[in-house]
Every structure is written in structure tokens, then in C-alpha cells.
């Protein structure tokens, strides 16, 4: 599944300036706050589109509903970002997406959320259902995924959340098969380490 940012959400459909990929989230936000130009928000949303889609897929369990939710979250960000002083854009975006999905689920007669993929993080088999049912685990997983490097985060999202094969990920990203396998293996290991650390700091 290929997902591209929605062109009409951006104020100027221009080519990505060479410096943008190297700018931090806070630098892009500073440009937005200084200029009011939503193109800077567009760059931020494009940076996290895959991860945002993965979060929506996790909660809604339906590809088209998740795509629709991503568009709605984009619009919400573009209309609400100027009202707040955002210090950590990733965390704020996750919260917006999560709350949107939960409200959507509640509005459709509180459809029960299913477990995320068993491979997303390691847990003893007899405890996995119990852990996955806990909302705090979802928050920890979102945080841990956001802490991964871009390559690992992208490959892990495509492999576990979008069920893409190694070859499909290689075709979509341009990484070699060896790189894809390495990013997934290392990303999974790093997710486990991050989750274990988070759970130790904030026990259930």
C-alpha cells in the first residue's frame, strides 16, 4: 500500500527545499510560527505520514478508514497547530491521531480494538493478551516507534503494520533487501529495549 501526502493540504505545491530533510521538527515549527506558512507544517506531516498511517491502522483495523482518518488528522493539525505552542511535535501528533481514532471507534458503538501484531514486541505468551489489552502499552509502543531512526521506523511500520514483504519494502523505499532485513531486525530489537526500559520506568 502506497500512501502519499494530500497535495491540496499544502499551501504551495513546490519541490522540497534541499535543507528541509536536515531540519529538526522544532526548526520546522519555528519557521511555521514565524511565517504562518502552512507549507512548513506540510513538511512535518509528510515526515510522519507513514507512522501516522500505522497508528490509524492499528486502531481502526481498516485500510480505507485509516486513510480517511489520516486526512482528517492532517486537517485537524493544520487548523489547530497555530493555537498551541508545540514543543514535541511527534508526541503531539500521536496524541491527536490516537484521540481521533478513539473518538471514531466510540462513535461507531464502541467497536472493540483488536490486538496489534504479536511480533510488534516480545512478551511471554501467557501474558501477551493481557499486556496488549492495556492502553498504556499502546502509548509506550507509539513512543518507542517514534524513537527509532527513520530507516528502522519506516521498515518496521511497513513490515509489521502494513504487512509488506521484504521485496515490497525494498521496492517502496529503494533500500536493498539486506538493508531492509537489517533495519527490521535492528528496529525490532530496539523496540524491545525501549519498551522494556519504558515499562521499568513506568510499571503497569
Secondary structure, 3 states (H helix, E strand, C coil): CCCCCCHHHCCCCCCCCCCHHHCCHHHHHHHHHHHCCCHHHHHHHHHCHHHHHHHHHHHHCCHHHHHHHHHHHHHHHHHHHHHCCCCCHHHHHHHHHHHHHHHHHHHCCCCCCCCCCHHHCCCCHHHHHHHHCCHHHHHHHHHHHHHCCHHHHHHHHHHHHCCCCHHHHHHHHCCCHHHHHHHHHHHHHHHHHHHHHHHHHCCC
